Amino acid sequence: MLASYSTILVLFLIIGLGYLLSKKGIFTKEVSTALSFFVINFALPLEIFLRITRDFTKHQLLLLFKESLLPILIMAVVLTIGYLSTYLFKVAKHQIGAFTLCFSSPSAAFIGMPIIIGLYGDKGLPYALLGYVVTSLATWTIGVVLLNRDSELANHIHTPFDVTRMLKELLSPPIIAFILASLVVYIGIPMPVFIKSLFSYIGDTTSALAMLFIGTTIYQTGLKNLTFSKEVLGILFGRFIVAPVTVIILAKLLHTSNMMGAVCLIQFSIPVSNTVAILAGEKQVDVSFTDSSLTYSLFAYLLAFPLLMKLVTIFF
């Protein structure tokens, strides 16, 4: 337990470093954008590609895909509960989409991947990737529809559903890397040593740069601008109570492997996805609400993590 918590503490210390560097003006908004771009388009995809081609066999990948039903059901159930919870927490009509997404969407790439890698190494990464693919699909399909509805109610304008952008975002570099790596393993193509070395150097920067980006995001949001409301309380309820309970119940019903159950429990119970906050800003919905939800869920995670790891120990 202490070793697991130390992993999280290290990551949060790097987040703090990103915050301090932003406060001193060293990390500007442009630097934050560059960090995000590099992690999503280079570091994370190369790390994914390297780890799968290096550490997985064709048989192991086929077994992995057979367990993909669990993250799909988890996302579907938590998303549904999130939508129904808007009535429980009396969420304003123009915030229903943002609330539902914050309630159900974990930060699978920026926070989930580094944490899973830190806790389980190469063995946990493919399971985390399945979770990432599922949450991305949900965000860029159902999530975009819900946020468009928020935008229409808040701004009294019609926002058409952009199929082209949806497909572009679904085929993001990390997902493409996952698909290509799976094909390489399935076909049995050997990887040259210098390619492995290059990908390793770049991929190893993923966790640190992702945490620095989150630190800059918190600073740009501004701690003084955060508001703790009943809606934010509802988000924390979804992230750290509904999500883990849902994972445990479904994992036991489906008789999935312990590794799959453990990774899903950790990954689906992490802070709010930064993608939701970015989309909310683009669609001109309540940005202060999504930013507050993201930041408060980050702070709450420090307290929730030991309890989550205890659940992992008990059930998986």
ZIZI-V263366 format. One record per helix or strand. SS is the DSSP state (alpha for helix, beta for strand). FROM is the first residue (numbers start at 1). TO is the last residue. If there is no record, write none. Layout:
BEGIN
ss:SS from:FROM to:TO
ss:SS from:FROM to:TO
END
This chain:
BEGIN
ss:alpha from:2 to:23
ss:alpha from:29 to:55
ss:alpha from:58 to:66
ss:alpha from:69 to:88
ss:alpha from:93 to:104
ss:beta from:106 to:106
ss:alpha from:108 to:120
ss:alpha from:122 to:155
ss:alpha from:163 to:170
ss:alpha from:173 to:187
ss:alpha from:193 to:203
ss:alpha from:206 to:221
ss:alpha from:223 to:225
ss:alpha from:230 to:254
ss:alpha from:258 to:267
ss:beta from:272 to:272
ss:alpha from:274 to:282
ss:alpha from:287 to:315
END
